[in-house]
Amino acid sequence: MIKNFNKVVVFMVFAVLFTVVPLKEANAAVTGIPGSYKSEINYLIHKKVIAGYPDGRFRGDEEVSRQQAATMVGRALGLNNRKRTTEFPDVDKNSYASGYIQSAKDKGIITGYPDGTFRPQNTMTRKEMAYLVSKAFNFSKMSGEYFSDVKGPGAGYRAVNKVATAGVSNGTPDGRFLPNKKITRTEYSLFLARAMNNDYRVERDLAVQEERIISSSTPLNVRIGPGTGYKVINQFKTGRTVRVHKKVGNWLQVSYGNTLGFVHANYTTSDVSSSRVVAIDAGHGGWDPGASGHGVVEKEVNLKVSKLVRDKLAASGVKVVMPRRNDTYISLSGRVDYAQRNNADTFVSIHSNSFSSENASGVETYYSAAALGPRAYKSYKLSHFIQQRLVKAMDASDRGVKEAGFHVIKRTTLPSALVELGFVTNREEAQKLGSSYWRNRAANAVSQGIIDYYNWEERR
């Protein structure tokens, strides 16, 4: 969970304070500064950003008005404080804050309310502070910092995310930000000191719940929040082990290196993948070429795609055994026996299709219902997951998941599927199967379909 609440502050001293008592003198006499935050607040006093009240006290529990907040930021940035008429009708031109308010408006730091007012006497909230500080100090970097009471992915979410990512705040111990809480002088002072000086910034200290492995067949988007509507900030490669800090619905807050963000749980797997063993069977081989058409030979396509599937699964932590690893002939029963001798728990046979008519096209995946019960159902699910991925990846027509009694999927005791990547007898599909680009897409789809199946099994 996210570290201790990082309180934050801002001040603002009445104009009378600075006309009656010289700022330097007042600073020397400030008392009542919270012991835990003396360094930060004294830093602001030294920078002449804040001062105490005429009685010499800091009064850190008092709330901060919007005009006080604007004045404090204006001093921190060295903005023009000449009193003048502002664009806001409710700001008195003779107010001590008028110059800072207009200067901040000119620089796009403040915008006011939709009705054109600034409401200078209103108390500032923690979310408004996040807007003000993130704009004033040009914080733009975002991460997977998450607070349960800040809803996204709108502007408020982004502002809070930016100040949290910058180390200006890290919320409460129970993972909240309290965006609507009125901010105190101590709180605002802390925010501002951290924004001005890196030495005061807080570091993330996230508890690790578990480690998981990225199991997507393509780089997985990492987002700043738990949903597809949130900005993508990075991508994690397949096989990368990430630390999980929090679960929000179907999304995981994870970290790797300097990246903190959210990924969808369905594209991760636990370390149990190291115990998974899948047999990838490259159909045909040796004196048995399989089908051929338009210069494409099935046994060659099958082996190339199977090797790619092997490599992608291995990168995800899944062990792969291959009955055929080169251009040799292996009997159908020999393929089944090899898989079972090598402790495979799943069997997938890779093939390419053919037909007497060139018009036949599309991808299809087969399973065997020879043994009714759990194995047949698992085989169906395995085939379904692969088919879903393959249709999309190959931009092909969906010939469906079908039941058939092919030897390699009928005679094995393992959940199994036989995949038909496309028709070598169809000119367009033969060109795809002869292309390394499309073979790689096919391998991505098959490997991800297998991982989908394993994840489904894990969640049962």
BADREN-471013 format. One record per atom (N, C-alpha, C, O): residue in one letter; x, z, y. Coordinates in steps of 0.2 Angstrom, whole numbers, plus 5000, padded with zeros to 4 digits. Atoms other than C-alpha are relative to their C-alpha. Layout:
BEGIN
aXZY/...
***
This chain:
BEGIN
m500450004994/m500050005000/m500450005006/m501050015006/i499650004994/i500549985018/i500250065002/i499850115002/k499749944998/k501650115025/k499650045005/k499050025007/n500449954995/n501150255037/n499849965006/n500149915008/f500350024994/f500050215052/f500550005005/f500950055007/n499650004995/n501050155066/n499750005007/n499449955009/k500449994994/k500350225082/k500349955005/k500849935005/v499750054995/v500550125098/v499750025007/v499250055007/v500249984994/v500350145116/v500049965006/v500349905006/v499850034993/v500250095134/v499850055005/v499450105004/f500149954995/f500150185149/f499649975006/f499249925005/m500150034993/m499750155167/m499950065004/m499550115003/v500049944995/v499950275181/v499749975006/v499749925008/f500450024994/f498850275196/f500549985006/f501150015006/a499650024995/a499550195211/a500250055005/a500850055007/v499849944996/v499550355220/v500750034998/v501150065001/l499449975003/l500850415208/l500749975003/l501250015004/f499450044998/f502050285214/f500150005007/f500749985010/t499950004993/t501750305232/t500250075003/t500650085008/v499849934997/v501850495234/v500650024997/v501050055000/v499349985003/v503250525221/v500449944998/v500149904994/p499650065002/p504650405219/p500150004992/p500150054989/l500050015008/l504650335201/l500650034997/l500550064992/k499449975003/k506450385198/k499950084999/k500150114994/e500149935000/e506050565202/e499550024995/e499650074991/a500549995005/a504450565192/a500250004993/a500150044989/n499850015007/n505250505177/n500450064997/n500450084992/a499549955002/a506550645177/a499650064998/a499950114994/a500449945001/a505150775176/a499549994995/a499150044994/v500550025005/v504050695162/v500050054995/v500550064991/t500149965005/t503450825150/t499449994995/t499049944997/g500650015005/g502250835135/g500149934996/g499649914993/i499950065004/i503050685126/i500050024993/i500450064991/p500049995007/p502650685108/p500750004997/p501149954998/g499349995002/g504250745099/g500249944995/g500849914996/s499850055004/s504150605086/s500149935003/s500549895000/y500050074996/y504050465099/y500450015006/y500449965011/k499649994994/k505250535112/k500549945002/k500549925008/s499550054999/s506550395110/s499649945003/s499949915008/e500450064998/e505250255112/e499750015007/e499849975011/i500349994993/i504350335127/i500650015005/i500549985011/n499549994995/n505950385136/n500449935001/n500649925007/y499850074999/y506550205133/y499649965006/y499949935010/l500450034995/l505050145143/l500150035007/l500050005012/i499949974994/i505350275156/i500649985004/i500749965010/h499350034998/h507150215158/h499949935003/h500249925008/k500150074998/k506550035160/k499550005006/k499449955008/k500550004995/k505350095173/k499349964999/k499049935003/v500650035002/v503850035164/v499450055000/v498950035002/i500549945000/i502950205163/i500350065004/i500950065005/a499849934997/a503050375172/a499550054998/a498950034995/g500549955001/g502150535171/g499550015005/g499649975010/y500549994995/y500750595181/y500350055005/y500850075004/p499749964995/p501050695197/p500250074998/p500650105001/d499849935002/d501050855188/d500650004995/d500850054993/g499550005005/g502450795177/g499949994993/g500349984989/r500150015007/r501550775161/r499949934998/r499749895002/f500150075003/f501450625150/f499249984999/f499049935000/r500750015002/r499650645144/r499949954995/r499549904996/g500050055005/g499850545129/g499449994996/g499249934993/d500650015003/d498150575122/d499449965004/d498949955002/e500550034996/e497250495137/e500049924998/e500549894996/e500250075002/e496450325134/e500349955006/e500449975011/v499750054996/v497250165142/v499449955003/v499149924998/s500550054997/s496150055154/s500349934999/s500949924998/r499750075000/r496349865154/r500549995006/r500949955005/q499550014995/q497149865171/q500650044999/q501150025002/q499449975001/q498349995166/q500449974995/q501049964996/a499650045005/a498849895151/a500349945003/a500949925001/a499750064997/a499049735161/a500650025005/a501149995005/t499449984995/t500149835174/t500650024996/t501250004997/m499449985004/m501249905160/m500349944997/m501049934997/v499850065003/v501449735152/v500449965006/v500949935005/g499750034995/g501849665169/g500650025002/g501149995004/r499349974999/r503249785172/r500549984995/r501049974996/a499550015006/a503949755155/a500349935001/a500949924999/l499850074999/l504049565159/l500349985006/l500549935007/g499750014993/g504549585177/g499549955004/g499849915007/l500550044997/l502949495183/l499950025008/l500150075010/n500149994992/n502549475202/n499450055001/n498850044998/n500549944999/n501549635207/n499750005007/n499450055009/r500350004994/r501049575224/r499350005000/r498949964997/k500749995000/k499349635228/k499649945003/k499949915008/r500350064998/r498149485230/r499349994997/r499150024992/t500750025003/t496449405226/t500249974994/t500649934993/t499950035007/t496349365208/t499449954998/t498949955002/e500550045003/e495249245198/e499450044997/e498950014996/f500549965003/f494249385192/f499650045006/f499950085010/p500449974994/p492749445204/p500050075000/p499950105005/d500149935000/d492749615198/d500750045001/d500850104999/v499349974998/v494649655202/v500150005007/v500149955011/d499949994993/d494849725219/d500749975002/d501249994999/k499450034998/k496249625228/k500550065003/k501150055003/n499549954998/n496949795235/n500250054994/n500550104995/s499849965006/s497049865217/s500750004999/s501149954999/y499350005001/y498749925212/y500249954994/y500849934993/a499950055006/a498549805196/a499849935002/a500049894998/s500350074999/s497849655205/s500649954999/s500549894996/g499550055001/g499549565206/g500249994993/g500449934991/y499850005007/y500049605188/y499449964996/y499649924992/i500550035004/i498349545182/i500049935001/i499949894997/q499950084999/q498449375191/q500649974997/q500549914995/s499350035003/s500249345186/s499949994993/s500149944990/a500150005007/a499749385168/a499549944998/a499649914993/k500550055001/k498249265170/k500349935001/k500249894997/d499750074999/d499349125177/d500449984994/d500549924993/k499550015005/k500549145162/k499649994993/k499949984988/g500450015006/g499049135149/g500050064996/g499950064990/i500049945004/i499349315144/i499350034999/i499250064994/i500649975000/i497649375148/i499549945002/i499649905006/t500550054999/t496049275149/t499350035003/t498949995006/g500649974998/g494649395153/g499449994995/g499549974990/y500650015004/y492849395146/y499749935001/y499849905006/p500350065000/p491749245143/p499649995007/p499549935009/d500450014994/d490749285159/d500450005006/d500250005012/g499550004994/g492349275170/g500250065003/g500650065007/t499849944998/t492549455172/t500650034997/t500850004991/f499549975003/f494049565168/f499950074998/f500250094993/r500249935002/r493249735167/r500650055000/r500850074995/p499349965000/p494849825173/p499950074998/p500450104996/q500049935002/q494150005170/q499850014993/q499850074991/n500150005007/n493649965152/n500650034996/n501150014998/t499449985004/t494650055139/t500249954995/t499849914992/m499750055005/m495749945129/m500050024993/m500150084991/t500049995007/t495549935110/t500649984997/t501049945000/r499450025004/r496849915097/r500149934999/r500649904999/k500050085001/k496349735094/k500249975006/k500549925006/e499850034994/e496449695112/e500750015002/e501049965004/m499349995000/m498149775112/m500449944996/m500949924999/a499650055004/a498649655098/a500049935004/a500549895004/y500050064996/y498049505109/y500550005005/y500949955006/l499649994994/l498949565124/l500749994998/l501149965001/v499350005002/v500549605116/v500349944996/v500849914998/s499850065004/s500649455104/s500149945005/s500649905004/k500050064995/k500349335119/k500650025005/k501049975007/a499549984995/a501549435131/a500749994998/a501149965001/f499450015003/f502949425119/f500149944996/f500649944992/n499950065004/n502649265111/n500150004993/n500549974990/f500049995007/f502449325094/f499649954996/f499049944998/s500350065003/s502049175083/s500050004992/s499649974989/k499950005008/k502649215065/k499450044997/k499250105000/m500549975004/m501249265053/m500250014993/m500649974990/s499849995006/s501349335036/s499450034996/s498850024999/g500649975004/g500249415022/g499850075002/g499550104998/e500249944998/e500049575032/e499350015000/e498949965002/y500750005001/y498349635028/y499750075001/y500050124999/f500349944999/f497149765034/f499349994998/f498949945000/s500750015002/s495449795026/s499550005005/s498949975003/d500549994995/d494549825042/d500149945005/d499749945010/v499950054995/v495149665051/v499849934996/v500149914991/k500250055004/k494149515045/k500349935003/k500449935009/g499750064998/g494849335046/g499649944998/g499149954996/p499350014997/p495449205048/p500049985007/p500449945009/g500150014993/g494949205067/g500650025004/g501150045001/a499549984996/a495949235082/a500250075000/a500850095001/g499949935000/g495749425081/g500550024994/g500950064994/y499649995006/y496449415063/y500849985001/y501250025000/r499350024999/r497949315069/r500450045005/r501050055004/a499749964995/a498349425084/a500350064996/a500850084997/v499849945003/v498349585073/v500649984995/v501150024994/n499550025004/n499349485060/n500749995003/n501250015000/k499450014997/k500649435072/k500450065002/k501050075001/v499649934998/v501049615079/v500250044994/v500750074994/a499849975006/a501049675061/a500649974997/a501150004995/t499450035002/t502249545056/t500650015004/t501250015001/a499449994995/a503349575071/a500350074999/a500850095002/g499749945001/g503549755066/g499850055005/g500050105006/v500249964994/v502549825081/v499550054997/v499450105000/s500449955003/s501249905070/s499949994993/s500049934990/n500150015008/n500949935051/n499350044998/n499350054992/g500649985002/g499250015052/g500050074997/g500550114998/t500149935003/t498550175043/t500350004993/t500349954990/p499849995007/p499150245027/p499549974995/p499749954989/d500450035004/d497550185019/d499849935001/d499349904998/g500150074999/g497750005024/g499649985005/g499449925005/r500450034994/r496749995040/r500449995006/r500950025007/f499750014994/f497149945057/f499650035006/f499950055011/l500549974995/l495650025067/l500049965006/l500149985011/p500050044994/p495449875078/p499550025006/p499750005011/n500549984995/n493949945088/n500250075003/n499850095007/k499949934997/k494750115091/k500349995007/k500849955008/k499750004994/k495150145109/k500750035000/k500950084997/i499249995001/i497050155112/i500250055005/i499950065010/t499749944996/t497950305119/t500749985003/t501049935001/r499450024997/r499450305130/r500650014996/r501149974996/t499549995005/t500550365116/t500049944996/t500549914994/e500050065004/e499950225105/e500249945003/e500749905001/y499850064996/y500150095118/y500749995002/y501049945001/s499349994998/s501850155123/s500449984994/s500949944995/l499650025006/l502450135105/l500049934999/l500549904997/f500150085001/f501749955103/f500549975005/f500849925003/l499650044995/l502649905119/l500750014999/l501149965000/a499349985001/a504249995116/a500349954994/a500849934994/r499850045005/r504349905099/r500049935001/r500449894999/a500050074998/a503849735106/a500749995005/a500949935004/m499550014996/m505249755119/m500750014997/m501249984999/n499349995003/n506649825108/n499950004992/n499650044989/n500050015007/n506949775090/n500250074996/n500050084991/d499849945003/d507749945086/d499450054998/d499550094994/y500649965001/y506050025087/y499549984995/y499050014993/r500550045004/r505149905076/r500050044993/r500550064990/v500149965007/v504449975059/v500149944995/v499949894996/e499950055006/e504849895042/e499450014995/e499250074995/r500550005005/r503649855029/r500250044994/r500850044992/d499849965006/d503649975014/d499450004996/d499050054995/l500650025004/l502449905002/l500150034992/l500650014989/a500049985007/a502049984985/a499949944995/a499549904997/v500050055005/v502349874970/v499550024994/v499750074991/q500549985005/q500849874958/q500349974993/q500250004988/e499750045006/e501649744946/e500449945002/e500449935008/e499750074999/e502649584944/e499649954996/e499449964991/r500350055003/r501849424940/r500449935001/r500849935006/i499750065000/i502449244937/i499649955003/i499049945001/i500450064997/i501849094947/i500049954994/i500549934992/s500150045006/s501048984934/s499749935001/s499649894997/s500350064998/s500448834944/s500549944998/s501149964998/s499650055002/s501148664938/s500449975006/s500849935006/t499750034993/t501548614957/t500150065004/t499850125003/p499949954995/p502148724971/p499450035002/p498950005004/l500649964998/l500848864975/l500050025007/l500550055010/n500149984993/n500248884993/n500050085001/n499650114997/v500149934998/v500549055000/v499750015007/v499949975012/r500450004994/r499349105014/r500050075003/r500250125000/i499949944996/i499249235027/i499450054998/i499450115000/g500649965002/g497549305020/g499749984994/g499949924991/p500350015006/p496449305005/p499549955000/p498949974999/g500550065000/g495649135005/g500349945002/g500849945006/t499850064998/t495848955007/t500049985008/t500349935010/g500150014993/g495348965025/g500650025004/g500650015010/y499449974996/y496949055030/y500649955000/y500749914995/k499450044999/k498548975036/k500550004994/k500650064992/v499550005005/v499848915023/v500750025003/v500849985008/i499449994997/i501548995027/i500649994996/i501249994998/n499550015004/n502548955012/n499749974993/n499149974992/q500250025007/q502548884994/q500550044995/q501150044996/f499649975005/f503148974978/f500049954994/f499549924992/k499950055005/k503848864964/k499850034993/k499850104993/t500249985007/t503248874946/t500550044997/t501150024997/g499649965004/g504049014936/g500350055004/g500750105002/r499749954996/r504549124951/r499650064999/r499050074998/t500349945001/t504249304948/t499950045007/t500450045011/v500249974993/v503349394963/v499850074999/v499550094993/r500249935000/r502949574967/r499350005003/r499149975008/v500749994998/v501049614968/v499950075004/v500150125001/h500149934996/h500649744982/h499250025000/h499150075001/k500749994999/k498749724983/k499649954997/k499849894997/k500550055003/k497249634975/k499450005005/k499150065006/v500650014995/v495849574987/v499649944997/v499749894998/g500450045003/g494449494977/g500449964994/g500849994990/n499650045005/n495349344967/n500749995003/n501049945000/w499350024997/w496849344978/w500550065000/w500350124999/l499549955000/l498449444977/l500550005006/l500749945008/q499549994995/q499549504991/q500750014996/q500850064993/v499350005004/v501349464984/v500549995005/v500549975011/s499450014996/s503049454991/s500649984995/s500649994989/y499450035003/y504649364987/y500549995005/y500449955010/g499550014995/g506249374997/g499750035007/g499450085007/n500349994994/n505649375015/n499349985001/n499049995007/t500750024999/t503949305012/t499550054997/t499650074991/l500549965002/l502449415011/l499349965001/l499249935007/g500650044999/g500749325008/g499550014994/g499650054990/f500549995005/f499249294997/f500049934996/f500149884998/v500150055004/v499049184982/v499450014995/v499250074994/h500549995005/h497649154970/h500250024993/h500750004991/a499749975006/a497749264955/a499949954994/a500349964989/n500050055006/n497249114943/n500649964999/n500749934994/y499450045000/y498849034947/y500650044999/y501250025000/t499449955002/t499949184941/t499850024993/t499350024991/t500049985007/t500249254924/t500450065000/t500950075003/s499649945001/s500949424918/s500649984996/s500649934993/d499450015004/d502549444909/d499949994992/d500349974989/v500150015007/v501649424892/v500149934999/v500149914993/s499950075002/s501949234894/s500649994996/s500749944993/s499450005004/s503649274887/s499950004993/s500349984989/s500149995008/s502849304870/s499549944998/s499449934992/r500450055002/r501849144871/r500449944997/r501049935000/v499650065003/v502448994860/v499549954999/v499049954995/v500450065001/v501648824861/v500449954997/v500949934999/a499750065003/a501948674850/a499849945004/a499249935004/i500250064997/i502048514860/i500249944995/i500849934994/d499850055005/d501948374848/d499949935003/d499449915005/a500050064997/a502448204854/a499849954994/a500249944989/g500350045006/g501348084843/g500549944999/g500849915003/h499650065003/h502147944832/h500750015001/h501050075001/g499249994999/g504047904833/g500349974994/g500049954989/g499650045006/g505347814822/g499749944999/g499549905003/w500350065002/w504647674812/w499349995002/w499049945001/d500750014998/d502847714819/d500050005007/d500050065010/p500050004992/p502747654837/p499450025003/p499350035009/g500649994997/g500947694839/g499749945003/g499949885001/a500350064997/a499947574850/a500549975005/a501050015007/s499650034995/s500747454862/s499649955004/s499149925002/g500350054995/g500247344877/g500350005006/g500550055009/h499750014993/h500847264893/h500750035001/h500850065006/g499349984999/g502647314889/g500150074999/g500650104999/v499949935001/v502247494885/v499950024993/v499450004990/v500049985007/v502547574868/v499850085000/v500150125004/e500349935000/e501547734864/e500550054999/e500550105002/k499649945002/k502847834855/k500550025006/k500750085006/e499549994995/e504047814870/e499750045006/e499950095009/v500349964995/v502747874883/v499850074997/v499950125001/n500149945003/n502248014871/n500650055001/n500550115003/l499549965000/l503948084870/l500350025007/l500450085008/k499849994994/k504348064888/k499650065004/k499850105007/v500449954997/v502848164894/v500050064996/v500050115000/s499949935004/s503048294880/s500650045003/s500650105003/k499449964998/k504848334886/k499850035007/k500150085009/l500249974993/l504148354904/l499650065000/l499750115003/v500549945001/v502748464898/v500450064998/v500350125000/r499649955002/r504048564889/r500450045005/r500450105006/d499649984995/d505148584904/d499650045005/d499850105008/k500549974996/k503648634915/k499850074998/k499750125001/l500249945003/l503048764903/l500550055000/l500450115001/a499449965000/a504748834901/a500150045006/a500350105007/a499949974993/a504848864920/a499550055001/a499650095006/s500549954999/s503248964919/s500150064995/s499750104995/g499949955005/g503949074905/g499749994994/g499750044990/v500350015007/v503148994890/v500549974996/v500849924998/k499650035005/k504148954875/k499749944997/k499149944995/v500350065002/v503948784869/v500449984993/v501149984994/v499750035006/v504348714851/v499849934999/v499249925001/m500250075001/m504348524848/m500249984993/m500849974991/p499950035006/p504148454831/p500549935000/p500949924996/r499650064999/r504848284837/r500350005007/r500050015012/r499649994994/r506248294850/r500449935002/r500749935007/n499650064999/n506948114848/n499649954997/n499049964994/d500450065003/d506447944841/d500150004993/d500449964990/t500049995008/t506148004823/t499350004998/t498950025001/y500649995003/y504747994811/y499950074997/y500350094993/i500149945003/i503948154806/i499350004998/i498849985001/s500750015002/s502448164795/s499550055003/s499750105007/l500649964997/l500748234801/l500150084997/l500050125001/s500049935003/s500848384789/s500750045002/s500750105003/g499349974998/g502748414794/g499950025007/g500350075009/r500049984993/r502248424812/r499650075000/r499850125004/v500449935000/v500948564808/v500450054997/v500450115000/d499549955003/d502148654797/d500550035004/d500650095005/y499549984995/y503448654810/y499850055005/y500150105006/a500349954995/a502348734823/a499950074997/a500050125000/q500249935003/q501748874811/q500750034998/q500750104998/r499449975002/r503548904805/r500350035006/r500750085005/n499649984994/n504148924822/n499550055005/n499750065011/n500449954996/n502749054827/n499649985006/n499550025010/a500550024994/a501748944839/a499450034999/a499150054994/d500749975000/d500149014844/d499549955003/d498949965002/t500450054998/t499448854851/t500349934999/t501049934998/f499750075002/f499648664847/f499749955004/f499149955004/v500350064996/v499448514858/v500449944998/v501049944999/s499750075002/s499748334852/s499949955006/s499449945008/i500150054994/i500148204866/i500049934997/i500449914993/h500150075002/h499548024863/h499849965006/h499649985011/s500350054995/s499147864872/s499549964996/s499649954990/n500650045003/n497547764868/n500149935000/n500549905003/s500150085000/s497147584864/s499349984997/s499050024994/f500750035002/f495647474861/f500149935000/f500549905003/s500050075001/s495247294856/s499949975007/s500149915008/s500250034993/s494547264874/s500550035005/s500650095005/e499649974994/e495647284890/e499650045004/e499950085008/n500449974995/n494147354899/n500050084998/n499850125003/a500049935002/a494247524889/a500550035005/a501150015005/s499549964996/s495047654901/s499750075000/s499250094998/g500249934999/g495047834905/g500450054995/g500850034991/v499649955004/v495747994897/v499550054996/v498950054999/e500549965005/e494948104883/e500550054996/e501150044995/t499749945003/t495448264874/t499650024994/t499050034995/y500349995006/y495048304856/y500150074997/y500750104999/y499949935003/y494748474847/y499749994993/y499349944992/s500350005006/s494248504829/s499650064999/s499850125000/a500449945002/a492848614823/a499950014993/a499550044990/a500049995007/a493348604805/a499950074998/a499650094993/a500049935002/a493548794805/a499550035006/a499850055011/l500549974995/l491948864814/l500350075002/l500550114997/g499849934998/g492249024824/g500550005006/g500549955009/p499649994994/p493549084836/p500549955001/p500649925007/r499550054999/r494848954833/r499749935002/r500049905007/a500350064997/a493648814836/a499850005007/a499949965011/y500249994993/y493048884852/y500650005004/y500649985010/k499450014996/k494748914858/k500349935001/k500649915006/s499850065000/s495248744853/s499649965006/s499849915009/y500450044995/y493748674864/y500250025007/y500349985011/k499849984993/k494248784879/k500749975002/k500849955007/l499450034999/l496048724877/l499949935002/l500249905007/s500150074999/s495448544877/s499749995007/s499849945010/h500450004994/h494248574891/h500550015006/h500449975011/f499549994994/f495648644903/f500449955001/f500649935007/i499550064999/i496848504899/i499649945003/i499949915007/q500450054998/q495448374901/q499950005008/q499949955011/q500249994993/q494948444918/q500649985005/q500549945010/r499450014996/r496748434925/r500249934999/r500449905004/l499750075001/l497148264917/l499649955004/l499949905007/v500450054997/v495648174924/v500249995008/v500249945010/k499950004993/k496048224942/k500749975001/k500849935006/a499350024999/a497948204940/a500149924999/a500549895003/m499950075001/m497848024933/m499549965004/m499549895003/d500550044997/d496447974944/d499649954996/d499549894997/a500350045005/a495547914929/a499350024998/a499050075000/s500749985002/s493747904922/s500150054994/s500550064990/d500149945004/d493248054912/d499649984993/d499049974993/r500350025006/r492948004894/r499850074996/r499450064990/g500249935002/g492648194890/g500450034995/g500950014992/v499849965006/v493048324877/v499649994994/v499049994994/k500450035006/k492648264860/k500350044994/k500850064993/e499849975007/e492648334842/e500249954995/e499949904995/a499850055005/a493648244829/a500450034995/a500750094996/g499649975005/g494548274813/g500749984999/g500949974993/f499350025000/f496348214817/f500450054996/f500350114997/h499649965005/h497548284804/h500350065004/h500350125002/v499649944997/v498648384816/v499650055004/v499850115004/i500449954997/i497248474824/i499550034995/i499150084997/k500549975005/k496148494809/k500350044995/k500050094993/r499749965005/r497448564797/r500450065002/r500650104998/t499749944998/t498248684808/t499550065001/t498950055002/t500449944999/t497648864809/t500050025008/t499750075009/l500049984993/l498048874828/l499549965004/l499349915003/p500450034995/p496948834843/p500449935002/p501049945003/s499650064999/s497448654846/s499549945003/s498949955004/a500350054996/a497048494856/a500449944999/a501049944998/l499750065000/l497448314855/l499949965006/l499349955007/v500250034993/v497648224872/v500249935000/v500749904997/e499950074999/e497448044875/e500149985008/e499649995012/l499850014993/l498348004892/l499749945003/l499649955009/g500250064997/g497647834895/g500149944995/g500449954989/f499950055005/f497547664887/f500549955002/f500649925007/v499550054999/v499047554885/v499849935000/v500149895002/t500350065000/t497947414882/t499649985006/t499449925007/n500350014994/n497247424899/n500549995005/n501050035006/r499550014996/r498347344912/r500250055005/r500850075006/e499949954995/e498147464926/e500350074997/e500750105000/e499849945003/e498347614915/e500750004996/e501150054996/a499350015003/a499847544906/a500550005005/a501150035004/q499650004995/q500647524922/q500250075002/q500750095004/k499949924998/k500347714926/k500450034994/k500950074996/l499649975005/l501047764909/l500749984999/l501150014997/g499350034999/g502547654912/g500450035006/g501050015007/s499749984994/s502847744928/s500250075000/s499850114997/s499749935000/s503947904930/s499550045004/s499450105002/y500449974996/y502847954944/y499350034997/y499250094997/w500649985003/w501247954934/w500150044994/w499750084992/r499849965006/r502048024918/r500150075002/r499950124999/n499949934997/n502548174929/n499450035002/n499350095000/r500649974999/r500848194935/r499650024994/r499250074994/a500349995007/a500148184917/a500350074997/a499950114995/a499749945003/a501448314912/a499850065004/a499650125001/n500249954995/n500948424927/n499350034997/n499150094996/a500749995002/a499148414921/a499950044993/a499650084993/v500049975007/v499448454903/v500250075000/v500050124997/s499749935000/s500548604906/s499650055004/s499550105002/q500549954997/q499348674919/q499450014996/q499150074997/g500649985005/g497948654907/g500150054995/g499750094994/i499849965005/i498848744894/i500150075003/i499850125001/i499949944996/i499248884907/i499350035002/i499250095001/d500749984999/d497448884912/d499750044994/d499350094994/y500349985006/y496948914894/y500350074999/y500050124997/y499749945001/y498249054892/y499750065005/y499650115003/n500349964995/n497549134908/n499350024998/n499150084999/w500649995002/w495849124902/w500050054994/w499650104994/e499949965006/e496349204885/e500250075003/e499950125000/e499749944998/e497249344895/e499450045003/e499450105003/r500549974997/r495649384905/r499450024996/r499050064998/r500649985005/r494449394890/r500050074998/r499650094995/
***
